[in-house]
């Protein structure tokens, strides 16, 4: 795997920025129209369905993320993000670091899988990347 923590594609950086701004329109613009998103074993297909999910679970819960690390592996970007917000954290680790698996095409996210992995990883956010 190649460490790309400091050289992520612009669409992933835009995705992180839209998450934190918050900017639902900019968030939606990072996805291809037929993108697939799987979060916590729940699946949404298409930018409209993803936008509805994000309104409730990202923007509705004031979720903010900080980049911890990122790797590229055979075209998949494995991005670990520290998550915080106004959601129920019962039973979750502190900090909450979710692994986001991005597949890109034509500078758009075509697939995003978000998982709470139980493996070791660096826990310090990267300064200046939010």
MARBA-3410 file (N, C-alpha, C, O; in Angstrom, 1 decimal):
130
0.8,-1.2,0.0,0.0,0.0,0.0,0.9,1.2,0.0,2.0,1.3,0.6 ~ 0.4,2.3,-0.7,1.1,3.5,-0.8,0.5,4.6,0.2,-0.7,4.8,0.1 ~ 1.3,5.2,1.0,0.8,6.2,1.9,0.5,7.5,1.1,1.4,8.0,0.4 ~ -0.8,7.9,1.1,-1.2,9.1,0.3,-1.9,10.1,1.3,-2.7,11.0,0.8 ~ -1.5,10.0,2.5,-2.1,10.9,3.5,-2.0,12.4,3.1,-2.9,13.2,3.4
-0.8,12.7,2.6,-0.6,14.1,2.2,-0.8,14.4,0.7,-0.4,15.5,0.2 ~ -1.4,13.4,0.0,-1.6,13.6,-1.5,-2.9,13.0,-1.9,-2.9,12.3,-3.0 ~ -3.9,13.1,-1.2,-5.2,12.6,-1.6,-5.8,13.2,-2.8,-5.5,14.4,-3.0 ~ -6.5,12.5,-3.6,-7.2,13.2,-4.8,-8.1,14.3,-4.3,-8.7,14.2,-3.2 ~ -8.3,15.3,-5.1,-9.1,16.5,-4.8,-10.5,16.1,-4.4,-11.1,16.8,-3.5
-11.1,15.1,-5.0,-12.5,14.8,-4.7,-12.7,14.3,-3.3,-13.7,14.6,-2.7 ~ -11.7,13.6,-2.8,-11.7,13.1,-1.4,-11.5,14.2,-0.5,-12.2,14.3,0.6 ~ -10.6,15.1,-0.8,-10.4,16.3,0.1,-11.7,17.2,0.1,-12.1,17.7,1.1 ~ -12.3,17.3,-1.1,-13.6,18.1,-1.2,-14.7,17.4,-0.4,-15.5,18.1,0.3 ~ -14.7,16.1,-0.4,-15.7,15.3,0.4,-15.5,15.6,1.9,-16.5,15.8,2.6
-14.2,15.6,2.4,-13.9,15.9,3.8,-14.3,17.3,4.1,-15.0,17.5,5.2 ~ -14.0,18.3,3.3,-14.4,19.7,3.5,-15.9,19.9,3.6,-16.4,20.6,4.5 ~ -16.6,19.2,2.7,-18.1,19.4,2.6,-18.7,18.8,3.9,-19.7,19.3,4.4 ~ -18.1,17.7,4.4,-18.5,17.1,5.6,-18.4,18.1,6.8,-19.4,18.2,7.6 ~ -17.3,18.8,6.8,-17.0,19.7,8.0,-17.6,21.1,7.8,-17.6,21.8,8.9
-18.0,21.5,6.7,-18.3,22.9,6.5,-19.6,23.4,7.2,-19.5,24.4,7.8 ~ -20.7,22.7,7.3,-21.2,21.6,6.5,-21.8,22.2,5.2,-22.4,23.3,5.2 ~ -21.7,21.4,4.1,-22.2,21.8,2.8,-22.8,20.6,2.1,-22.1,20.0,1.3 ~ -24.1,20.4,2.3,-24.8,19.2,1.7,-24.6,19.2,0.1,-24.5,18.1,-0.4 ~ -24.7,20.4,-0.5,-24.6,20.4,-2.0,-23.2,20.0,-2.4,-23.1,19.2,-3.4
-22.2,20.5,-1.8,-20.8,20.2,-2.1,-20.6,18.7,-1.8,-19.8,18.0,-2.6 ~ -21.1,18.2,-0.7,-21.0,16.8,-0.4,-21.6,15.9,-1.5,-20.9,15.0,-2.0 ~ -22.8,16.2,-1.9,-23.5,15.5,-3.0,-22.7,15.5,-4.3,-22.6,14.6,-5.0 ~ -22.1,16.7,-4.6,-21.3,16.9,-5.8,-20.1,16.0,-5.9,-19.5,15.8,-7.0 ~ -19.6,15.4,-4.8,-18.4,14.6,-4.8,-18.8,13.1,-5.3,-17.9,12.4,-5.7
-20.1,12.8,-5.4,-20.5,11.5,-5.8,-20.9,11.5,-7.3,-21.5,12.4,-7.8 ~ -20.7,10.3,-8.0,-21.3,10.1,-9.3,-22.8,9.8,-9.1,-23.2,9.5,-8.0 ~ -23.5,10.1,-10.1,-25.0,10.0,-10.0,-25.4,8.6,-9.6,-26.5,8.5,-9.0 ~ -24.7,7.5,-10.0,-25.1,6.2,-9.7,-24.2,5.5,-8.6,-24.1,4.3,-8.5 ~ -23.6,6.4,-7.8,-22.7,5.9,-6.7,-23.3,5.0,-5.8,-24.6,5.0,-5.5
-22.5,4.1,-5.1,-23.0,3.2,-4.1,-22.3,3.6,-2.8,-21.1,3.8,-2.8 ~ -23.1,3.7,-1.7,-22.5,4.0,-0.4,-23.0,2.9,0.5,-24.2,2.6,0.6 ~ -22.1,2.3,1.3,-22.5,1.3,2.3,-21.9,1.9,3.7,-20.7,2.0,3.8 ~ -22.8,2.1,4.6,-22.4,2.6,5.9,-23.0,1.7,7.0,-24.2,1.5,7.0 ~ -22.2,1.1,7.8,-22.7,0.2,8.9,-23.6,-0.9,8.3,-24.6,-1.2,8.9
-23.2,-1.5,7.2,-23.9,-2.6,6.6,-25.3,-2.2,6.0,-26.2,-3.0,5.9 ~ -25.4,-0.9,5.8,-26.7,-0.4,5.1,-26.2,0.3,3.8,-25.2,0.9,3.7 ~ -27.0,0.1,2.8,-26.6,0.5,1.4,-27.6,1.5,0.8,-28.8,1.4,0.9 ~ -27.0,2.5,0.1,-27.7,3.5,-0.7,-27.1,3.5,-2.0,-25.9,3.5,-2.2 ~ -27.9,3.6,-3.1,-27.4,3.7,-4.4,-28.0,4.9,-5.1,-29.2,5.2,-5.0
-27.2,5.7,-5.7,-27.6,7.0,-6.3,-27.4,8.2,-5.4,-27.5,8.1,-4.2 ~ -27.0,9.3,-6.1,-26.7,10.5,-5.3,-27.9,11.0,-4.5,-27.7,11.6,-3.4 ~ -29.1,10.8,-5.0,-30.3,11.3,-4.3,-30.5,10.5,-3.0,-30.7,11.1,-1.9 ~ -30.3,9.2,-3.0,-30.4,8.4,-1.8,-29.3,8.7,-0.8,-29.5,8.7,0.4 ~ -28.1,8.9,-1.4,-26.9,9.2,-0.5,-27.1,10.5,0.1,-26.8,10.7,1.3
-27.7,11.5,-0.6,-27.9,12.8,0.0,-28.9,12.8,1.1,-28.8,13.5,2.1 ~ -30.0,12.0,0.9,-31.0,11.8,2.0,-30.4,11.2,3.2,-30.6,11.6,4.3 ~ -29.5,10.2,3.0,-28.8,9.6,4.2,-27.9,10.6,4.9,-27.9,10.7,6.1 ~ -27.2,11.4,4.1,-26.3,12.4,4.6,-27.0,13.5,5.4,-26.5,13.9,6.4 ~ -28.2,13.9,4.9,-29.0,14.9,5.6,-29.3,14.5,7.0,-29.2,15.2,8.0
-29.7,13.2,7.2,-30.0,12.6,8.5,-28.8,12.3,9.3,-28.7,12.8,10.5 ~ -27.8,11.6,8.7,-26.8,11.0,9.5,-25.4,11.7,9.5,-24.6,11.4,10.4 ~ -25.3,12.6,8.6,-24.0,13.4,8.7,-24.4,14.8,9.1,-23.9,15.3,10.2 ~ -25.2,15.5,8.4,-25.5,16.9,8.7,-26.5,17.1,9.8,-26.4,18.0,10.6 ~ -27.4,16.1,9.9,-28.4,16.2,11.0,-27.7,15.9,12.4,-28.2,16.4,13.4
-26.7,15.1,12.4,-25.9,14.8,13.6,-24.7,15.6,13.8,-23.8,15.3,14.7 ~ -24.5,16.6,12.9,-23.3,17.5,13.0,-22.0,16.7,13.1,-21.1,17.1,13.9 ~ -21.9,15.7,12.2,-20.7,14.9,12.2,-19.5,15.7,11.6,-19.7,16.3,10.5 ~ -18.4,15.7,12.3,-17.2,16.3,11.8,-16.1,15.2,11.7,-16.1,14.3,12.5 ~ -15.2,15.3,10.8,-14.2,14.3,10.6,-12.8,15.0,10.5,-12.6,16.1,10.1
-11.8,14.2,11.0,-10.4,14.6,10.8,-9.6,13.5,10.2,-9.8,12.3,10.6 ~ -8.8,13.8,9.2,-8.0,12.8,8.6,-6.9,12.3,9.5,-6.2,13.0,10.2 ~ -6.9,10.9,9.6,-5.9,10.3,10.4,-4.8,9.7,9.5,-3.6,9.9,9.8 ~ -5.2,8.9,8.5,-4.2,8.4,7.6,-4.9,8.0,6.3,-6.2,7.9,6.3 ~ -4.2,7.8,5.2,-4.8,7.4,3.9,-3.7,6.6,3.1,-2.5,6.9,3.1
-4.2,5.6,2.5,-3.4,4.7,1.6,-4.1,4.5,0.3,-5.4,4.4,0.3 ~ -3.4,4.2,-0.7,-3.9,3.8,-2.0,-3.5,2.4,-2.2,-2.3,2.0,-2.0 ~ -4.4,1.5,-2.5,-4.1,0.1,-2.7,-4.9,-0.4,-3.9,-6.1,-0.6,-3.9 ~ -4.2,-0.6,-5.1,-4.8,-1.1,-6.3,-6.0,-0.3,-6.7,-7.0,-0.8,-7.1 ~ -6.0,1.1,-6.6,-7.0,1.9,-7.0,-8.1,2.3,-6.0,-9.0,3.1,-6.2
-8.0,1.6,-4.8,-8.9,1.9,-3.7,-8.2,2.8,-2.8,-7.0,2.6,-2.4 ~ -8.9,3.9,-2.3,-8.3,4.8,-1.3,-8.9,4.4,0.0,-10.1,4.4,0.2 ~ -8.0,4.0,1.0,-8.4,3.6,2.3,-8.0,4.8,3.2,-6.9,5.1,3.5 ~ -9.1,5.4,3.7,-9.0,6.7,4.4,-9.6,6.6,5.8,-10.7,6.3,6.0 ~ -8.7,6.7,6.8,-9.2,6.6,8.2,-9.5,8.0,8.7,-8.6,8.9,8.6
-10.7,8.2,9.2,-11.2,9.5,9.6,-11.7,9.4,11.1,-12.4,8.5,11.4 ~ -11.2,10.3,11.9,-11.7,10.4,13.3,-13.0,11.2,13.2,-13.1,12.2,12.6 ~ -14.1,10.6,13.8,-15.4,11.1,13.7,-15.9,11.6,15.1,-15.6,11.0,16.1 ~ -16.6,12.8,15.0,-17.3,13.3,16.2,-18.5,14.0,15.8,-18.7,14.4,14.6 ~ -19.5,14.2,16.7,-20.7,14.8,16.4,-21.7,14.6,17.5,-21.4,14.1,18.6
-23.0,14.9,17.1,-24.1,14.8,18.1,-24.9,13.5,17.9,-26.1,13.5,17.7 ~ -24.2,12.4,17.9,-24.8,11.1,17.7,-24.5,10.2,18.9,-23.6,10.5,19.7 ~ -25.3,9.2,19.1,-25.2,8.3,20.2,-23.8,7.5,20.1,-23.6,6.8,19.2 ~ -23.0,7.7,21.1,-21.6,7.1,21.0,-21.6,5.9,22.0,-20.5,5.3,22.2 ~ -22.7,5.4,22.5,-22.7,4.3,23.4,-22.1,3.1,22.7,-22.5,2.7,21.7
-21.1,2.5,23.4,-20.5,1.3,22.9,-19.4,1.5,21.9,-18.8,0.5,21.4 ~ -19.2,2.8,21.5,-18.2,3.0,20.5,-16.9,3.4,21.1,-16.8,3.9,22.2 ~ -15.8,3.1,20.4,-14.4,3.5,21.0,-14.2,5.0,21.0,-14.9,5.7,20.4 ~ -13.3,5.4,21.8,-12.9,6.8,21.9,-11.4,6.9,21.7,-10.6,6.4,22.5 ~ -11.0,7.4,20.5,-11.8,8.1,19.5,-12.4,7.1,18.6,-12.1,6.0,18.5
-13.4,7.7,17.8,-14.1,6.9,16.8,-13.4,7.1,15.5,-13.5,8.2,14.9 ~ -12.7,6.1,15.0,-12.0,6.2,13.8,-12.6,5.2,12.8,-12.5,4.0,13.0 ~ -13.3,5.7,11.8,-13.9,4.9,10.8,-13.0,4.8,9.5,-12.4,5.8,9.1 ~ -13.0,3.7,8.9,-12.2,3.5,7.7,-13.2,3.6,6.5,-14.2,3.0,6.5 ~ -12.8,4.5,5.6,-13.6,4.8,4.4,-12.9,4.3,3.2,-11.7,4.7,2.9
-13.5,3.4,2.5,-12.9,2.8,1.3,-13.5,3.5,0.1,-14.7,3.3,-0.2 ~ -12.8,4.3,-0.6,-13.2,5.1,-1.8,-12.8,4.4,-3.1,-11.6,4.1,-3.2 ~ -13.7,4.3,-4.0,-13.4,4.0,-5.4,-13.8,5.2,-6.2,-14.9,5.8,-6.0 ~ -12.9,5.7,-7.1,-13.1,6.9,-7.9,-13.2,6.6,-9.4,-12.5,5.6,-9.9 ~ -13.9,7.4,-10.1,-13.9,7.4,-11.5,-14.3,8.8,-12.0,-15.2,9.4,-11.6
-13.5,9.3,-13.0,-13.7,10.6,-13.5,-13.8,11.7,-12.4,-14.7,12.5,-12.5 ~ -13.0,11.6,-11.4,-12.9,12.6,-10.3,-14.2,12.6,-9.5,-14.6,13.7,-9.0 ~ -14.9,11.5,-9.4,-16.1,11.4,-8.6,-16.0,10.1,-7.8,-15.3,9.2,-8.2 ~ -16.7,10.1,-6.7,-16.8,8.9,-5.9,-17.9,8.0,-6.5,-19.0,8.4,-6.6 ~ -17.5,6.8,-6.8,-18.4,5.8,-7.4,-18.8,4.8,-6.4,-19.8,4.1,-6.5
-17.9,4.6,-5.4,-18.2,3.6,-4.3,-17.6,4.1,-3.0,-16.4,4.5,-3.0 ~ -18.3,4.1,-1.9,-17.8,4.4,-0.6,-18.3,3.5,0.4,-19.5,3.3,0.6 ~ -17.4,2.7,1.1,-17.8,1.8,2.1,-17.2,2.3,3.4,-16.0,2.6,3.5 ~ -18.0,2.5,4.4,-17.6,3.0,5.7,-17.7,1.9,6.8,-18.8,1.4,7.0 ~ -16.6,1.6,7.5,-16.5,0.5,8.4,-15.8,1.0,9.7,-14.8,1.7,9.6
-16.3,0.5,10.8,-15.6,0.6,12.1,-14.8,-0.6,12.2,-15.3,-1.7,12.7 ~ -13.5,-0.5,11.8,-12.6,-1.7,11.9,-12.1,-1.9,13.3,-12.0,-0.9,14.1 ~ -11.7,-3.0,13.7,-11.2,-3.3,15.0,-9.7,-3.7,14.9,-9.3,-4.6,15.6 ~ -9.0,-3.0,14.1,-7.5,-3.2,13.9,-6.8,-2.0,14.4,-7.4,-1.0,14.7 ~ -5.5,-2.2,14.6,-4.7,-1.0,15.1,-4.4,-0.1,13.9,-4.3,-0.5,12.8
-4.4,1.2,14.3,-4.1,2.2,13.3,-3.6,3.5,14.0,-3.9,3.6,15.2 ~ -3.0,4.4,13.4,-2.6,5.6,14.0,-3.8,6.4,14.5,-4.8,6.5,13.7 ~ -3.7,7.0,15.7,-4.9,7.7,16.2,-4.7,9.2,16.2,-5.7,9.9,16.6 ~ -3.6,9.7,15.7,-3.4,11.2,15.7,-3.9,11.7,14.3,-3.4,11.3,13.3 ~ -4.8,12.7,14.4,-5.2,13.4,13.1,-4.1,14.1,12.5,-3.1,14.5,13.1
-4.1,14.3,11.2,-3.1,15.0,10.4,-3.3,16.5,10.5,-4.4,16.9,10.2 ~ -2.4,17.2,11.0,-2.6,18.7,11.2,-2.9,19.3,9.8,-2.3,19.1,8.8 ~ -3.9,20.2,9.8,-4.2,21.1,8.7,-5.2,20.4,7.7,-5.6,21.1,6.7 ~ -5.5,19.1,7.9,-6.4,18.5,6.9,-7.7,18.2,7.6,-7.8,17.3,8.5 ~ -8.8,19.0,7.2,-10.1,18.8,7.9,-11.1,18.8,6.8,-12.3,18.7,7.1
END
